[in-house]
């Protein structure tokens, strides 16, 4: 491709770019859109679990159904090669490539499934940790808050039995 032709294509692309849609900003690079106005992307634990389960099912289906062709193809390739047919080597090559691609796909699906399960567990653990931290902060706040009881009285946060007796 000649240099002039390349420059012409770049200029045409720049002209088309000015009329295209721009997301979350005003022409000239204004501020991005506020999440409150357009919503926030979020995924619930249920969604993540569903994705993980579907990926696991897909992995099992690939294992059960897609691998069936490999042993029979290899056997047929061997038989054809023994009989002197060049097709045997071609079939063996196709079978080998099929197995390589299938393993690659199964690895990717397993990675998705495992990642969704791990993500779900991590977020559940994080949620529990945050709740525990917040509840301990509430207990500390109650212990140091002078407005909890009358001056001179024992703080009911530390003596809950006594506060129940007074009621």
C-alpha positions in Angstrom: 0.0 0.0 0.0 1.4 3.4 -1.0 2.0 6.0 1.7 -0.4 8.5 0.1 -3.2 5.9 0.1 -2.5 5.2 3.8 -2.7 8.9 4.6 -6.0 9.2 2.6 -7.5 6.2 4.5 -6.5 7.8 7.8 -8.1 11.1 6.9 -11.3 9.3 5.8 -11.4 7.4 9.1 -11.0 10.7 11.0 -13.9 12.3 9.2 -16.1 9.3 9.9 -15.0 9.3 13.6 -16.4 12.8 14.1 -19.9 11.7 13.3 -19.9 8.5 15.4 -21.6 8.0 18.7 -19.6 8.9 21.8 -20.5 7.2 25.0 -20.5 8.9 28.4 -19.0 12.1 27.3 -19.7 15.3 25.5 -18.0 16.2 22.3 -14.6 17.6 23.1 -13.9 15.2 26.0 -16.3 16.6 28.6 -16.9 15.0 31.9 -18.0 11.4 32.1 -21.6 10.5 32.9 -22.6 10.0 36.5 -23.5 6.5 37.6 -26.6 7.7 39.4 -28.0 8.9 36.1 -27.4 5.8 34.1 -27.1 3.0 36.7 -24.3 1.0 38.1 -23.0 -2.3 36.7 -23.4 -5.0 39.4 -23.5 -8.8 39.5 -25.1 -10.6 42.3 -23.8 -13.8 43.8 -26.7 -15.6 42.2 -25.6 -14.4 38.8 -22.0 -15.4 39.4 -23.1 -18.9 40.6 -25.3 -19.4 37.5 -22.4 -18.5 35.2 -20.1 -20.9 37.1 -22.7 -23.7 36.9 -23.3 -23.2 33.2 -19.6 -23.3 32.5 -19.2 -26.5 34.6 -22.1 -28.1 32.6 -20.4 -27.0 29.4 -17.1 -28.5 30.5 -18.8 -31.8 31.3 -20.6 -31.9 28.0 -17.4 -31.2 26.1 -15.7 -34.0 28.1 -18.5 -36.5 27.4 -19.4 -35.7 23.8 -16.6 -33.9 22.0 -13.8 -36.3 23.0 -15.7 -39.3 21.5 -14.4 -38.5 18.0 -10.7 -38.6 19.0 -10.2 -42.4 19.7 -12.3 -43.5 16.7 -10.5 -41.0 14.4 -7.1 -42.1 15.6 -8.0 -45.7 15.0 -9.3 -45.0 11.5 -6.2 -42.9 10.7 -4.0 -45.8 11.8 -6.0 -48.3 9.7 -5.9 -46.1 6.6 -2.1 -45.5 7.0 -1.4 -49.3 7.4 -3.3 -49.8 4.1 -1.2 -47.3 2.3 -3.7 -44.4 2.1 -2.3 -40.9 2.4 -5.6 -39.9 3.9 -4.6 -41.7 7.1 -1.9 -39.1 7.9 -4.4 -36.3 7.1 -7.0 -37.7 9.4 -4.4 -38.2 12.1 -3.4 -34.5 11.8 -7.1 -33.4 12.0 -7.6 -35.6 15.0 -4.6 -34.2 16.8 -5.6 -30.6 16.0 -9.1 -31.4 17.2 -7.8 -32.7 20.5 -5.5 -29.7 21.0 -8.3 -27.2 20.4 -10.7 -29.2 22.5 -8.3 -29.2 25.4 -7.7 -25.5 25.0 -11.5 -24.8 25.0 -12.0 -27.1 28.0 -9.2 -25.3 29.9 -10.9 -21.9 29.2 -14.3 -23.2 30.3 -12.8 -24.7 33.5 -11.1 -21.4 34.2 -14.4 -19.6 33.9 -16.2 -22.1 36.1 -13.4 -22.1 38.8 -13.2 -18.3 38.7 -16.9 -17.8 39.3 -16.9 -20.3 42.2 -13.8 -18.6 43.8 -15.3 -15.1 43.2 -18.5 -16.2 44.9 -16.7 -17.6 47.9 -14.4 -14.6 48.2 -17.2 -12.1 48.1 -19.2 -14.1 50.7 -16.1 -14.1 52.9 -15.6 -10.3 52.4 -19.2 -9.7 53.2 -18.9 -11.6 56.4 -15.7 -9.9 57.3 -17.2 -6.4 56.7 -20.2 -7.3 58.8 -18.0 -8.5 61.7 -15.9 -5.4 61.5 -18.9 -3.1 61.5 -20.6 -4.8 64.4 -17.4 -4.6 66.5 -17.2 -0.9 65.6 -20.8 -0.4 66.8 -19.9 -2.1 70.1 -16.8 0.2 70.6 -18.9 3.3 69.7 -21.5 2.3 72.3 -18.7 1.9 74.9 -17.2 5.3 74.3 -20.4 7.2 73.7 -21.3 9.3 76.7 -24.9 9.7 75.6 -25.6 6.0 76.3 -26.7 6.5 79.8 -26.9 9.1 82.7 -23.6 10.5 83.9 -22.2 8.3 86.7 -24.2 5.2 85.7 -22.4 2.1 84.3 -22.4 1.9 80.6 -25.0 -0.6 79.5 -22.9 -1.7 76.6 -20.5 -3.3 79.1 -23.1 -4.4 81.7 -26.2 -5.5 79.7 -27.5 -7.6 82.6 -27.8 -4.5 84.9 -29.5 -2.5 82.2 -32.2 -5.2 81.8 -32.9 -5.3 85.5 -33.6 -1.6 85.6 -36.3 -1.9 82.9 
